[in-house]
């Protein structure tokens, strides 16, 4: 449970009119093509599209093909506009003002509040809403405004059609997602193995979204979410204690593999 500031302290802070410098803008997530690793999809952009920066994805016999989250985040909207607009669609909030939209789905596989990562199925391709045939309508937005789509840091073709090969979860499906959540809101050290006695292998700032590739029992430590011995691997030889990672679960995540 998060602690509330005492009423008297809140009053003092407001009265003092403390000016806090604005935080620097967060870097964009590394977005992936929203389909399973190795699949090749045709992506189309056009000047009469709404919004103009959206990408429509197609391939042969694509009805009910799996759609993956293109970056870690939290599902914050699942909607159905019926026979108009997006039809069945969802939105993922990736933090820092970045969101992605997935529209014309035949169905959803997630609900509002779900934490997702690379390799997380979120729905299936369909032709619901204002659609003339099966495809995935995909958008990236920043602070609510449509922006040009990038995959693996490379901007999509504007305007025209080209093939895109997915690198989504190519190091293994069954990933989880969450964000760094430390007790003191400071940076969290990463370790080369599941324990603080191992070499430090980098750090992540509080609030950073992370993909969890596997989990492993290790040293018991105390953090923001109590005491536990579960560690999350978020990169090659990079482990973070689960008690300082907000995943929506306590300890092991059912869908995530155990590290060897």
N, C-alpha and C positions, 0 to 999 in steps of 0.2 A: 504494500500500500504506500502511495506517495505521501510524504508529510506536507501539511499545509503550514505556511508561515503564520506565526501568531498575529492576531488582528492589529495589535499595537505596532508591531514591526512593519506591517504593510502600510499603516498610516504614516509612519515616519519616512518610509521610502518614497511614498507618493509626495509628501510635503517637501521633501528635499529636492524633488524634481531632478533626479539623477539622469544625466544624459549618457546613454550607452551607445558606443559606436556600432554601426550596422555591421553584421557579420559578412564576410566575403562570400560571394556566390559560390555554391558548390559545383564541382565539376560534373558534367553530364555522365550518367551511367554508361557502361559499355553495352550498348544494345546489340542483340543478336537477331538474326532472321528468325521469326516466330514459328519455327517448325523443327522437327527432330533432326539431329545431327546428320549431315550428308545429303539430305534431301535437296533437290534442285527445283526451284519455283520461279515461274515467270512473274516479274513485277512490272506493273504499268503505272506511269504517272502521266497526267495530262492537264492542260491549262484550263479545261472546263470542269475539273473535278471539284467537289465540295467536301472538305476544304482543299485548296489547290495543292497542298503539300502531301496529301494522303497517297498511299500506295495500295493498289489492288493486286492481290496475289492469286494466281491460277496455276493449275497443272492438270493433266489428264486424270479423269475419274477422281476428282478431289473431294467429292461430297463425303462428309463425315471423317475426313482426315483430321488428325490431331493438330491442335493449335497450342503452341508453347508460350509461356511468358517470355518476353524478349529481354528482360533484365529482372533482377531481384526487386521485390517490393511488396505492397499490400493491396489487395483488391478492395477498392473503396466505392465501387458502383457496379451493380448488375441490373440491367434494365431490359425492357421489351417494349418497343414502339409499335408492335403489331405489324400491319402490312405497310407501314410508312417508315421513312427515315432509316435508322440503323437496324430495325428489326430487333433481334436478340443481340445484345452487345454487353461489353464489360469494360471497365477502366481499371488500370493498375497505377497506383501512386508509388513512384520510385524515390521520393524525397527530393529536396532541393528545388521544388516546383515542377519537376518532370513527371509527366504521366504518359501512358500509352492507351490507345483505344483499339478494340478488336470487335468488328461489327459483321452483321449478316450471318451470325452463327446459327447452326442448327440446334445447338444446346450449349449450356455452360457446365463446367466441371467444378466450379468454385462458388463460394458465397462471399458476401461482404465480410471483411475482416480476415480473410485467408492470407497467410504469408506465403509468397511464391518465390521461386528462384529459377535459374536456368534449368531447363528440363522439366519444369512443372506444367502438366497439361492443364489448360484453363478452359478449353472448349473444343468444338469441332466445326469444321467448315460447313457452311450452308448457303442458303439464298433467301433468308428472311428479310422482311422490310422492303424498302425500295430497291430491289435488286432484279436484274434481268437474267441472272444465272449464278451458279455456285461460284463463290470466291470469298477471300478474306479481305475486308477493308481495314487497313491498318494506319494508325496515326501516332505521331509523337508530338507532344505539346509541352510548352514551357510557360508556366504561370497562366495556363488556360488558353494560350494562343498556339495555333498550329505552327510547327517549324519543319524545316526540311529534314527528312528522315536520314539517319546515319546507321550503318551496321558495321560493327567492329571499328568504329571511328571514321569510316569512309562514307561520304555522302552518296545517296542513291542517285540514279540517273534522272535528271530533270531536263527535258521532258521526253518520254518515249518508253520503250520496253526493253528489258534485259533480264537475263537469268541470274538468280542469286542462289548460292550454295550455303546451306545453314551450317554454322559452327556451334549451334546451341547445344550445350551439355555434351560436347564431344569427349570430355574426360569422364563421362559417366552420368547416367540418368539417376533418378531417385535422390535428387538434391533437395535441400531445404533452404530456407531464407530467414533472415532476421536482421536486427541492427545492433550495433555495439551500444551497450547501456551500462555505464560504469557508475559506481556509487558516488564518485566525486566529480562526475561530468568531464573528467580528463581523458587523455589518450590512453588506450589499452595496449600494453605490450603483447606481441605475438611471440610464441615460442616454437622452437624447431621440433618439439615433441610435447606430449601432454603433461607438462609440469613446469614449475617456475625455476627448477634447477637446471633446465636445459638452456642452450644459448637463445638469446633474444633474436627474433627473425623479422623484425619490423614492428610497426604499430598501426593502429587505426583510431581515428578520432571518434569521440562519443557521438552517437547518432548516425554513424556510417552504415549503410545497408551492406550486407554481406551474403554471399552464397555459401551454404554449408555442404561440402562434398561428402563428408562422412563424419562419424562421431566415435569417440573412444574413451574408455575409462582410464583415468590416470590419477594424478595427485589430487587430493581433496583440498579445495580452496574456498574461501569465503568472499562473496562479492555482492553485487546489487541485489540479486535474487536469492540470497541465502548461502548455504554451504553445500557443495556437491563435488563429485569427482568426474563429471562428464566434461569432455573437451570437444570442441568443434574444429574440424580442419577446414579453413577457409581459403587455403592456397597451398602450393607445394611446400611441404615442411613448415606450415604456418598454422599453429593451433591457438585457440582462444578459449578461456574457460566459459562453459555454458552459463554459469551464474552471472556473467557479465555480458550475456547475449540475450536479447529479447526475441524469442522465437514463437511465442504463443504456447509453448509446451514447457513442462518441468522435466528436465533431464533429456533422455533419449526421445528423438522424434520418430514415430513409427515407420514413416516412409523413407527414412535416410539410412544408408548402409553403415555398418560398423567398420571402422578402419582396421586393416590388418595389423 
